[in-house]
Amino acid sequence: MIMECKKCKRPLPEGSKEKLCENCRGKRAQGIKDVGKAVLAVCGTVLSLALVVVTKGKIDPKGK
C-alpha cells in the first residue's frame, strides 16, 4: 500500500509515520513562524503605546 500526503497527494516514503510530505510540513512550519512574528510585532506595538500612555510621554530617549 502506497501512502499519500493528505494535502498534495504526493507519495510518501515507505515506512513514513507522517501523514504530510516534507514539503507540506515545511510550508506549515513557515506559516506558523510568520504568524508568530506578526503576533510579536503587534504585541510590541501595543506595549510601547501603553508605555507612552502610562508615563504620559515623560521618558526622554536622549537621557537628558
PQR file of N, CA, C, O and H, with PARSE charges and radii, in Angstrom:
ATOM      1  N   MET A   1       0.835  -1.182   0.000 -0.4000 1.5000
ATOM      2  CA  MET A   1       0.000   0.000   0.000 -0.0000 2.0000
ATOM      3  C   MET A   1       0.887   1.255   0.000  0.5500 1.7000
ATOM      4  O   MET A   1       1.747   1.408   0.867 -0.5500 1.4000
ATOM      5  N   ILE A   2       0.680   2.125  -0.946 -0.4000 1.5000
ATOM      6  CA  ILE A   2       1.447   3.363  -1.039 -0.0000 2.0000
ATOM      7  C   ILE A   2       0.671   4.470  -0.331  0.5500 1.7000
ATOM      8  O   ILE A   2      -0.480   4.752  -0.664 -0.5500 1.4000
ATOM      9  H   ILE A   2      -0.018   2.001  -1.651  0.4000 1.0000
ATOM     10  N   MET A   3       1.318   5.087   0.645 -0.4000 1.5000
ATOM     11  CA  MET A   3       0.674   6.180   1.367 -0.0000 2.0000
ATOM     12  C   MET A   3       0.875   7.474   0.587  0.5500 1.7000
ATOM     13  O   MET A   3       1.888   7.664  -0.085 -0.5500 1.4000
ATOM     14  H   MET A   3       2.253   4.857   0.916  0.4000 1.0000
ATOM     15  N   GLU A   4      -0.117   8.360   0.693 -0.4000 1.5000
ATOM     16  CA  GLU A   4      -0.053   9.644   0.021 -0.0000 2.0000
ATOM     17  C   GLU A   4      -0.165  10.763   1.050  0.5500 1.7000
ATOM     18  O   GLU A   4      -0.742  10.595   2.124 -0.5500 1.4000
ATOM     19  H   GLU A   4      -0.940   8.206   1.240  0.4000 1.0000
ATOM     20  N   CYS A   5       0.400  11.902   0.688 -0.4000 1.5000
ATOM     21  CA  CYS A   5       0.280  13.101   1.514 -0.0000 2.0000
ATOM     22  C   CYS A   5      -1.198  13.503   1.557  0.5500 1.7000
ATOM     23  O   CYS A   5      -1.880  13.483   0.533 -0.5500 1.4000
ATOM     24  H   CYS A   5       0.868  12.038  -0.186  0.4000 1.0000
ATOM     25  N   LYS A   6      -1.686  13.868   2.742 -0.4000 1.5000
ATOM     26  CA  LYS A   6      -3.082  14.260   2.880 -0.0000 2.0000
ATOM     27  C   LYS A   6      -3.399  15.540   2.120  0.5500 1.7000
ATOM     28  O   LYS A   6      -4.532  15.749   1.686 -0.5500 1.4000
ATOM     29  H   LYS A   6      -1.132  13.885   3.575  0.4000 1.0000
ATOM     30  N   LYS A   7      -2.391  16.399   1.962 -0.4000 1.5000
ATOM     31  CA  LYS A   7      -2.636  17.706   1.380 -0.0000 2.0000
ATOM     32  C   LYS A   7      -2.430  17.721  -0.134  0.5500 1.7000
ATOM     33  O   LYS A   7      -3.311  18.168  -0.869 -0.5500 1.4000
ATOM     34  H   LYS A   7      -1.471  16.229   2.316  0.4000 1.0000
ATOM     35  N   CYS A   8      -1.289  17.243  -0.606 -0.4000 1.5000
ATOM     36  CA  CYS A   8      -0.955  17.375  -2.026 -0.0000 2.0000
ATOM     37  C   CYS A   8      -0.991  16.051  -2.788  0.5500 1.7000
ATOM     38  O   CYS A   8      -0.779  16.026  -4.000 -0.5500 1.4000
ATOM     39  H   CYS A   8      -0.573  16.880  -0.009  0.4000 1.0000
ATOM     40  N   LYS A   9      -1.257  14.964  -2.090 -0.4000 1.5000
ATOM     41  CA  LYS A   9      -1.393  13.623  -2.689 -0.0000 2.0000
ATOM     42  C   LYS A   9      -0.098  13.076  -3.290  0.5500 1.7000
ATOM     43  O   LYS A   9      -0.147  12.178  -4.130 -0.5500 1.4000
ATOM     44  H   LYS A   9      -1.429  14.984  -1.105  0.4000 1.0000
ATOM     45  N   ARG A  10       1.053  13.598  -2.878 -0.4000 1.5000
ATOM     46  CA  ARG A  10       2.335  13.031  -3.313 -0.0000 2.0000
ATOM     47  C   ARG A  10       2.571  11.724  -2.578  0.5500 1.7000
ATOM     48  O   ARG A  10       2.139  11.574  -1.435 -0.5500 1.4000
ATOM     49  H   ARG A  10       1.093  14.328  -2.196  0.4000 1.0000
ATOM     50  N   PRO A  11       3.245  10.781  -3.208 -0.5600 1.5000
ATOM     51  CA  PRO A  11       3.555   9.534  -2.498  0.2800 2.0000
ATOM     52  C   PRO A  11       4.567   9.785  -1.379  0.5500 1.7000
ATOM     53  O   PRO A  11       5.533  10.527  -1.555 -0.5500 1.4000
ATOM     54  N   LEU A  12       4.333   9.165  -0.249 -0.4000 1.5000
ATOM     55  CA  LEU A  12       5.232   9.297   0.895 -0.0000 2.0000
ATOM     56  C   LEU A  12       6.236   8.150   0.880  0.5500 1.7000
ATOM     57  O   LEU A  12       5.942   7.079   0.350 -0.5500 1.4000
ATOM     58  H   LEU A  12       3.548   8.562  -0.106  0.4000 1.0000
ATOM     59  N   PRO A  13       7.427   8.366   1.460 -0.5600 1.5000
ATOM     60  CA  PRO A  13       8.421   7.287   1.519  0.2800 2.0000
ATOM     61  C   PRO A  13       7.877   6.090   2.297  0.5500 1.7000
ATOM     62  O   PRO A  13       7.052   6.239   3.198 -0.5500 1.4000
ATOM     63  N   GLU A  14       8.342   4.935   1.941 -0.4000 1.5000
ATOM     64  CA  GLU A  14       7.884   3.714   2.594 -0.0000 2.0000
ATOM     65  C   GLU A  14       8.292   3.727   4.067  0.5500 1.7000
ATOM     66  O   GLU A  14       9.430   4.058   4.400 -0.5500 1.4000
ATOM     67  H   GLU A  14       9.012   4.813   1.209  0.4000 1.0000
ATOM     68  N   GLY A  15       7.376   3.372   4.926 -0.4000 1.5000
ATOM     69  CA  GLY A  15       7.649   3.342   6.363 -0.0000 2.0000
ATOM     70  C   GLY A  15       7.482   4.691   7.034  0.5500 1.7000
ATOM     71  O   GLY A  15       7.795   4.817   8.218 -0.5500 1.4000
ATOM     72  H   GLY A  15       6.452   3.103   4.656  0.4000 1.0000
ATOM     73  N   SER A  16       7.003   5.700   6.331 -0.4000 1.5000
ATOM     74  CA  SER A  16       6.824   7.029   6.904 -0.0000 2.0000
ATOM     75  C   SER A  16       5.681   7.028   7.902  0.5500 1.7000
ATOM     76  O   SER A  16       4.619   6.466   7.633 -0.5500 1.4000
ATOM     77  H   SER A  16       6.749   5.598   5.369  0.4000 1.0000
ATOM     78  N   LYS A  17       5.887   7.650   9.044 -0.4000 1.5000
ATOM     79  CA  LYS A  17       4.850   7.727  10.068 -0.0000 2.0000
ATOM     80  C   LYS A  17       4.051   9.022   9.951  0.5500 1.7000
ATOM     81  O   LYS A  17       3.000   9.173  10.574 -0.5500 1.4000
ATOM     82  H   LYS A  17       6.749   8.107   9.263  0.4000 1.0000
ATOM     83  N   GLU A  18       4.554   9.943   9.154 -0.4000 1.5000
ATOM     84  CA  GLU A  18       3.887  11.235   8.967 -0.0000 2.0000
ATOM     85  C   GLU A  18       2.777  11.112   7.930  0.5500 1.7000
ATOM     86  O   GLU A  18       2.820  10.243   7.058 -0.5500 1.4000
ATOM     87  H   GLU A  18       5.407   9.821   8.648  0.4000 1.0000
ATOM     88  N   LYS A  19       1.785  11.988   8.034 -0.4000 1.5000
ATOM     89  CA  LYS A  19       0.691  11.994   7.066 -0.0000 2.0000
ATOM     90  C   LYS A  19       0.870  13.077   6.011  0.5500 1.7000
ATOM     91  O   LYS A  19       0.131  13.114   5.027 -0.5500 1.4000
ATOM     92  H   LYS A  19       1.750  12.694   8.742  0.4000 1.0000
ATOM     93  N   LEU A  20       1.855  13.965   6.209 -0.4000 1.5000
ATOM     94  CA  LEU A  20       2.149  15.018   5.250 -0.0000 2.0000
ATOM     95  C   LEU A  20       3.558  14.825   4.705  0.5500 1.7000
ATOM     96  O   LEU A  20       4.433  14.307   5.397 -0.5500 1.4000
ATOM     97  H   LEU A  20       2.456  13.935   7.008  0.4000 1.0000
ATOM     98  N   CYS A  21       3.772  15.247   3.457 -0.4000 1.5000
ATOM     99  CA  CYS A  21       5.106  15.146   2.873 -0.0000 2.0000
ATOM    100  C   CYS A  21       6.011  16.235   3.458  0.5500 1.7000
ATOM    101  O   CYS A  21       5.543  17.147   4.139 -0.5500 1.4000
ATOM    102  H   CYS A  21       3.061  15.668   2.894  0.4000 1.0000
ATOM    103  N   GLU A  22       7.291  16.124   3.187 -0.4000 1.5000
ATOM    104  CA  GLU A  22       8.277  17.072   3.728 -0.0000 2.0000
ATOM    105  C   GLU A  22       7.963  18.500   3.283  0.5500 1.7000
ATOM    106  O   GLU A  22       8.095  19.437   4.070 -0.5500 1.4000
ATOM    107  H   GLU A  22       7.672  15.383   2.634  0.4000 1.0000
ATOM    108  N   ASN A  23       7.553  18.668   2.040 -0.4000 1.5000
ATOM    109  CA  ASN A  23       7.251  19.990   1.506 -0.0000 2.0000
ATOM    110  C   ASN A  23       6.063  20.629   2.229  0.5500 1.7000
ATOM    111  O   ASN A  23       6.123  21.799   2.607 -0.5500 1.4000
ATOM    112  H   ASN A  23       7.446  17.906   1.401  0.4000 1.0000
ATOM    113  N   CYS A  24       5.000  19.876   2.419 -0.4000 1.5000
ATOM    114  CA  CYS A  24       3.809  20.403   3.100 -0.0000 2.0000
ATOM    115  C   CYS A  24       4.095  20.712   4.569  0.5500 1.7000
ATOM    116  O   CYS A  24       3.577  21.691   5.106 -0.5500 1.4000
ATOM    117  H   CYS A  24       4.951  18.925   2.112  0.4000 1.0000
ATOM    118  N   ARG A  25       4.911  19.889   5.220 -0.4000 1.5000
ATOM    119  CA  ARG A  25       5.277  20.163   6.620 -0.0000 2.0000
ATOM    120  C   ARG A  25       6.110  21.429   6.711  0.5500 1.7000
ATOM    121  O   ARG A  25       5.960  22.203   7.657 -0.5500 1.4000
ATOM    122  H   ARG A  25       5.332  19.093   4.783  0.4000 1.0000
ATOM    123  N   GLY A  26       6.991  21.652   5.732 -0.4000 1.5000
ATOM    124  CA  GLY A  26       7.800  22.869   5.720 -0.0000 2.0000
ATOM    125  C   GLY A  26       6.948  24.111   5.520  0.5500 1.7000
ATOM    126  O   GLY A  26       7.176  25.136   6.162 -0.5500 1.4000
ATOM    127  H   GLY A  26       7.112  21.024   4.964  0.4000 1.0000
ATOM    128  N   LYS A  27       5.966  24.022   4.630 -0.4000 1.5000
ATOM    129  CA  LYS A  27       5.070  25.158   4.401 -0.0000 2.0000
ATOM    130  C   LYS A  27       4.265  25.476   5.655  0.5500 1.7000
ATOM    131  O   LYS A  27       4.062  26.645   5.985 -0.5500 1.4000
ATOM    132  H   LYS A  27       5.780  23.189   4.108  0.4000 1.0000
ATOM    133  N   ARG A  28       3.805  24.440   6.352 -0.4000 1.5000
ATOM    134  CA  ARG A  28       3.029  24.656   7.574 -0.0000 2.0000
ATOM    135  C   ARG A  28       3.903  25.298   8.651  0.5500 1.7000
ATOM    136  O   ARG A  28       3.458  26.205   9.354 -0.5500 1.4000
ATOM    137  H   ARG A  28       3.970  23.491   6.083  0.4000 1.0000
ATOM    138  N   ALA A  29       5.139  24.832   8.779 -0.4000 1.5000
ATOM    139  CA  ALA A  29       6.050  25.401   9.778 -0.0000 2.0000
ATOM    140  C   ALA A  29       6.343  26.864   9.465  0.5500 1.7000
ATOM    141  O   ALA A  29       6.409  27.693  10.372 -0.5500 1.4000
ATOM    142  H   ALA A  29       5.501  24.095   8.208  0.4000 1.0000
ATOM    143  N   GLN A  30       6.518  27.185   8.178 -0.4000 1.5000
ATOM    144  CA  GLN A  30       6.780  28.571   7.788 -0.0000 2.0000
ATOM    145  C   GLN A  30       5.571  29.447   8.100  0.5500 1.7000
ATOM    146  O   GLN A  30       5.729  30.585   8.542 -0.5500 1.4000
ATOM    147  H   GLN A  30       6.464  26.511   7.441  0.4000 1.0000
ATOM    148  N   GLY A  31       4.377  28.931   7.876 -0.4000 1.5000
ATOM    149  CA  GLY A  31       3.164  29.684   8.197 -0.0000 2.0000
ATOM    150  C   GLY A  31       3.057  29.970   9.683  0.5500 1.7000
ATOM    151  O   GLY A  31       2.658  31.064  10.081 -0.5500 1.4000
ATOM    152  H   GLY A  31       4.248  28.007   7.517  0.4000 1.0000
ATOM    153  N   ILE A  32       3.409  28.997  10.501 -0.4000 1.5000
ATOM    154  CA  ILE A  32       3.379  29.184  11.957 -0.0000 2.0000
ATOM    155  C   ILE A  32       4.403  30.235  12.379  0.5500 1.7000
ATOM    156  O   ILE A  32       4.125  31.058  13.251 -0.5500 1.4000
ATOM    157  H   ILE A  32       3.734  28.108  10.177  0.4000 1.0000
ATOM    158  N   LYS A  33       5.587  30.212  11.761 -0.4000 1.5000
ATOM    159  CA  LYS A  33       6.610  31.214  12.068 -0.0000 2.0000
ATOM    160  C   LYS A  33       6.137  32.606  11.689  0.5500 1.7000
ATOM    161  O   LYS A  33       6.343  33.559  12.441 -0.5500 1.4000
ATOM    162  H   LYS A  33       5.813  29.544  11.052  0.4000 1.0000
ATOM    163  N   ASP A  34       5.500  32.733  10.523 -0.4000 1.5000
ATOM    164  CA  ASP A  34       5.016  34.042  10.075 -0.0000 2.0000
ATOM    165  C   ASP A  34       3.945  34.592  11.009  0.5500 1.7000
ATOM    166  O   ASP A  34       3.934  35.787  11.307 -0.5500 1.4000
ATOM    167  H   ASP A  34       5.332  31.959   9.912  0.4000 1.0000
ATOM    168  N   VAL A  35       3.049  33.731  11.469 -0.4000 1.5000
ATOM    169  CA  VAL A  35       2.006  34.161  12.403 -0.0000 2.0000
ATOM    170  C   VAL A  35       2.642  34.593  13.722  0.5500 1.7000
ATOM    171  O   VAL A  35       2.230  35.594  14.308 -0.5500 1.4000
ATOM    172  H   VAL A  35       3.059  32.760  11.227  0.4000 1.0000
ATOM    173  N   GLY A  36       3.641  33.849  14.190 -0.4000 1.5000
ATOM    174  CA  GLY A  36       4.331  34.204  15.432 -0.0000 2.0000
ATOM    175  C   GLY A  36       5.008  35.562  15.349  0.5500 1.7000
ATOM    176  O   GLY A  36       4.961  36.352  16.293 -0.5500 1.4000
ATOM    177  H   GLY A  36       3.976  33.036  13.714  0.4000 1.0000
ATOM    178  N   LYS A  37       5.646  35.827  14.201 -0.4000 1.5000
ATOM    179  CA  LYS A  37       6.300  37.128  14.007 -0.0000 2.0000
ATOM    180  C   LYS A  37       5.275  38.260  14.017  0.5500 1.7000
ATOM    181  O   LYS A  37       5.520  39.320  14.592 -0.5500 1.4000
ATOM    182  H   LYS A  37       5.685  35.186  13.435  0.4000 1.0000
ATOM    183  N   ALA A  38       4.132  38.034  13.381 -0.4000 1.5000
ATOM    184  CA  ALA A  38       3.088  39.059  13.338 -0.0000 2.0000
ATOM    185  C   ALA A  38       2.539  39.329  14.734  0.5500 1.7000
ATOM    186  O   ALA A  38       2.309  40.480  15.104 -0.5500 1.4000
ATOM    187  H   ALA A  38       3.932  37.173  12.913  0.4000 1.0000
ATOM    188  N   VAL A  39       2.329  38.267  15.504 -0.4000 1.5000
ATOM    189  CA  VAL A  39       1.816  38.427  16.871 -0.0000 2.0000
ATOM    190  C   VAL A  39       2.816  39.205  17.723  0.5500 1.7000
ATOM    191  O   VAL A  39       2.420  40.085  18.488 -0.5500 1.4000
ATOM    192  H   VAL A  39       2.516  37.332  15.203  0.4000 1.0000
ATOM    193  N   LEU A  40       4.100  38.892  17.600 -0.4000 1.5000
ATOM    194  CA  LEU A  40       5.117  39.618  18.367 -0.0000 2.0000
ATOM    195  C   LEU A  40       5.182  41.085  17.968  0.5500 1.7000
ATOM    196  O   LEU A  40       5.366  41.952  18.823 -0.5500 1.4000
ATOM    197  H   LEU A  40       4.421  38.177  16.979  0.4000 1.0000
ATOM    198  N   ALA A  41       5.032  41.372  16.682 -0.4000 1.5000
ATOM    199  CA  ALA A  41       5.063  42.758  16.225 -0.0000 2.0000
ATOM    200  C   ALA A  41       3.885  43.546  16.796  0.5500 1.7000
ATOM    201  O   ALA A  41       4.053  44.683  17.238 -0.5500 1.4000
ATOM    202  H   ALA A  41       4.882  40.668  15.987  0.4000 1.0000
ATOM    203  N   VAL A  42       2.703  42.949  16.788 -0.4000 1.5000
ATOM    204  CA  VAL A  42       1.519  43.620  17.331 -0.0000 2.0000
ATOM    205  C   VAL A  42       1.668  43.830  18.830  0.5500 1.7000
ATOM    206  O   VAL A  42       1.341  44.901  19.342 -0.5500 1.4000
ATOM    207  H   VAL A  42       2.567  42.026  16.430  0.4000 1.0000
ATOM    208  N   CYS A  43       2.162  42.814  19.541 -0.4000 1.5000
ATOM    209  CA  CYS A  43       2.358  42.952  20.997 -0.0000 2.0000
ATOM    210  C   CYS A  43       3.371  44.043  21.318  0.5500 1.7000
ATOM    211  O   CYS A  43       3.171  44.825  22.248 -0.5500 1.4000
ATOM    212  H   CYS A  43       2.428  41.944  19.125  0.4000 1.0000
ATOM    213  N   GLY A  44       4.453  44.097  20.554 -0.4000 1.5000
ATOM    214  CA  GLY A  44       5.461  45.132  20.779 -0.0000 2.0000
ATOM    215  C   GLY A  44       4.895  46.521  20.569  0.5500 1.7000
ATOM    216  O   GLY A  44       5.183  47.437  21.339 -0.5500 1.4000
ATOM    217  H   GLY A  44       4.616  43.462  19.799  0.4000 1.0000
ATOM    218  N   THR A  45       4.092  46.679  19.532 -0.4000 1.5000
ATOM    219  CA  THR A  45       3.480  47.984  19.258 -0.0000 2.0000
ATOM    220  C   THR A  45       2.520  48.377  20.367  0.5500 1.7000
ATOM    221  O   THR A  45       2.533  49.516  20.832 -0.5500 1.4000
ATOM    222  H   THR A  45       3.858  45.935  18.906  0.4000 1.0000
ATOM    223  N   VAL A  46       1.695  47.443  20.785 -0.4000 1.5000
ATOM    224  CA  VAL A  46       0.718  47.737  21.847 -0.0000 2.0000
ATOM    225  C   VAL A  46       1.435  48.064  23.152  0.5500 1.7000
ATOM    226  O   VAL A  46       1.036  48.995  23.852 -0.5500 1.4000
ATOM    227  H   VAL A  46       1.685  46.517  20.406  0.4000 1.0000
ATOM    228  N   LEU A  47       2.477  47.324  23.491 -0.4000 1.5000
ATOM    229  CA  LEU A  47       3.207  47.587  24.741 -0.0000 2.0000
ATOM    230  C   LEU A  47       3.910  48.943  24.706  0.5500 1.7000
ATOM    231  O   LEU A  47       3.929  49.651  25.713 -0.5500 1.4000
ATOM    232  H   LEU A  47       2.801  46.568  22.923  0.4000 1.0000
ATOM    233  N   SER A  48       4.492  49.317  23.550 -0.4000 1.5000
ATOM    234  CA  SER A  48       5.156  50.618  23.510 -0.0000 2.0000
ATOM    235  C   SER A  48       4.150  51.757  23.600  0.5500 1.7000
ATOM    236  O   SER A  48       4.423  52.777  24.232 -0.5500 1.4000
ATOM    237  H   SER A  48       4.477  48.742  22.732  0.4000 1.0000
ATOM    238  N   LEU A  49       2.989  51.591  22.973 -0.4000 1.5000
ATOM    239  CA  LEU A  49       1.964  52.624  23.099 -0.0000 2.0000
ATOM    240  C   LEU A  49       1.443  52.699  24.534  0.5500 1.7000
ATOM    241  O   LEU A  49       1.186  53.790  25.044 -0.5500 1.4000
ATOM    242  H   LEU A  49       2.767  50.762  22.460  0.4000 1.0000
ATOM    243  N   ALA A  50       1.288  51.554  25.181 -0.4000 1.5000
ATOM    244  CA  ALA A  50       0.840  51.546  26.573 -0.0000 2.0000
ATOM    245  C   ALA A  50       1.870  52.221  27.473  0.5500 1.7000
ATOM    246  O   ALA A  50       1.504  52.933  28.408 -0.5500 1.4000
ATOM    247  H   ALA A  50       1.497  50.669  24.767  0.4000 1.0000
ATOM    248  N   LEU A  51       3.143  52.005  27.201 -0.4000 1.5000
ATOM    249  CA  LEU A  51       4.198  52.642  27.991 -0.0000 2.0000
ATOM    250  C   LEU A  51       4.148  54.158  27.844  0.5500 1.7000
ATOM    251  O   LEU A  51       4.317  54.885  28.823 -0.5500 1.4000
ATOM    252  H   LEU A  51       3.440  51.427  26.442  0.4000 1.0000
ATOM    253  N   VAL A  52       3.920  54.630  26.640 -0.4000 1.5000
ATOM    254  CA  VAL A  52       3.829  56.077  26.411 -0.0000 2.0000
ATOM    255  C   VAL A  52       2.616  56.649  27.139  0.5500 1.7000
ATOM    256  O   VAL A  52       2.701  57.727  27.728 -0.5500 1.4000
ATOM    257  H   VAL A  52       3.783  54.040  25.844  0.4000 1.0000
ATOM    258  N   VAL A  53       1.503  55.947  27.105 -0.4000 1.5000
ATOM    259  CA  VAL A  53       0.289  56.434  27.774 -0.0000 2.0000
ATOM    260  C   VAL A  53       0.477  56.443  29.285  0.5500 1.7000
ATOM    261  O   VAL A  53       0.097  57.411  29.945 -0.5500 1.4000
ATOM    262  H   VAL A  53       1.434  55.071  26.627  0.4000 1.0000
ATOM    263  N   VAL A  54       1.057  55.380  29.846 -0.4000 1.5000
ATOM    264  CA  VAL A  54       1.230  55.282  31.291 -0.0000 2.0000
ATOM    265  C   VAL A  54       2.206  56.339  31.802  0.5500 1.7000
ATOM    266  O   VAL A  54       1.966  56.948  32.845 -0.5500 1.4000
ATOM    267  H   VAL A  54       1.365  54.594  29.310  0.4000 1.0000
ATOM    268  N   THR A  55       3.298  56.561  31.082 -0.4000 1.5000
ATOM    269  CA  THR A  55       4.287  57.546  31.534 -0.0000 2.0000
ATOM    270  C   THR A  55       3.952  58.948  31.058  0.5500 1.7000
ATOM    271  O   THR A  55       4.669  59.898  31.373 -0.5500 1.4000
ATOM    272  H   THR A  55       3.492  56.067  30.235  0.4000 1.0000
ATOM    273  N   LYS A  56       2.885  59.085  30.314 -0.4000 1.5000
ATOM    274  CA  LYS A  56       2.422  60.365  29.775 -0.0000 2.0000
ATOM    275  C   LYS A  56       3.515  61.052  28.958  0.5500 1.7000
ATOM    276  O   LYS A  56       3.612  62.279  28.946 -0.5500 1.4000
ATOM    277  H   LYS A  56       2.303  58.313  30.059  0.4000 1.0000
ATOM    278  N   GLY A  57       4.332  60.258  28.282 -0.4000 1.5000
ATOM    279  CA  GLY A  57       5.351  60.794  27.382 -0.0000 2.0000
ATOM    280  C   GLY A  57       6.528  61.429  28.088  0.5500 1.7000
ATOM    281  O   GLY A  57       7.254  62.204  27.466 -0.5500 1.4000
ATOM    282  H   GLY A  57       4.253  59.261  28.292  0.4000 1.0000
ATOM    283  N   LYS A  58       6.753  61.138  29.367 -0.4000 1.5000
ATOM    284  CA  LYS A  58       7.834  61.780  30.122 -0.0000 2.0000
ATOM    285  C   LYS A  58       9.177  61.085  29.968  0.5500 1.7000
ATOM    286  O   LYS A  58      10.169  61.552  30.529 -0.5500 1.4000
ATOM    287  H   LYS A  58       6.163  60.508  29.873  0.4000 1.0000
ATOM    288  N   ILE A  59       9.242  59.994  29.235 -0.4000 1.5000
ATOM    289  CA  ILE A  59      10.516  59.296  29.016 -0.0000 2.0000
ATOM    290  C   ILE A  59      11.266  60.007  27.892  0.5500 1.7000
ATOM    291  O   ILE A  59      10.754  60.150  26.781 -0.5500 1.4000
ATOM    292  H   ILE A  59       8.436  59.615  28.780  0.4000 1.0000
ATOM    293  N   ASP A  60      12.479  60.449  28.193 -0.4000 1.5000
ATOM    294  CA  ASP A  60      13.282  61.173  27.224 -0.0000 2.0000
ATOM    295  C   ASP A  60      14.296  60.215  26.625  0.5500 1.7000
ATOM    296  O   ASP A  60      15.180  59.750  27.344 -0.5500 1.4000
ATOM    297  H   ASP A  60      12.896  60.333  29.095  0.4000 1.0000
ATOM    298  N   PRO A  61      14.206  59.893  25.317 -0.5600 1.5000
ATOM    299  CA  PRO A  61      15.130  58.946  24.716  0.2800 2.0000
ATOM    300  C   PRO A  61      16.574  59.439  24.682  0.5500 1.7000
ATOM    301  O   PRO A  61      17.492  58.629  24.551 -0.5500 1.4000
ATOM    302  N   LYS A  62      16.795  60.748  24.798 -0.4000 1.5000
ATOM    303  CA  LYS A  62      18.165  61.304  24.761 -0.0000 2.0000
ATOM    304  C   LYS A  62      18.842  61.210  26.127  0.5500 1.7000
ATOM    305  O   LYS A  62      20.056  61.389  26.220 -0.5500 1.4000
ATOM    306  H   LYS A  62      16.049  61.405  24.905  0.4000 1.0000
ATOM    307  N   GLY A  63      18.090  60.936  27.177 -0.4000 1.5000
ATOM    308  CA  GLY A  63      18.646  60.769  28.511 -0.0000 2.0000
ATOM    309  C   GLY A  63      18.923  62.072  29.242  0.5500 1.7000
ATOM    310  O   GLY A  63      19.677  62.064  30.216 -0.5500 1.4000
ATOM    311  H   GLY A  63      17.104  60.791  27.101  0.4000 1.0000
ATOM    312  N   LYS A  64      18.362  63.162  28.827 -0.4000 1.5000
ATOM    313  CA  LYS A  64      18.602  64.458  29.485 -0.0000 2.0000
ATOM    314  C   LYS A  64      17.568  64.758  30.506  0.5500 1.7000
ATOM    315  O   LYS A  64      17.622  65.806  31.150 -0.5500 1.4000
ATOM    316  H   LYS A  64      17.749  63.168  28.037  0.4000 1.0000
TER
END
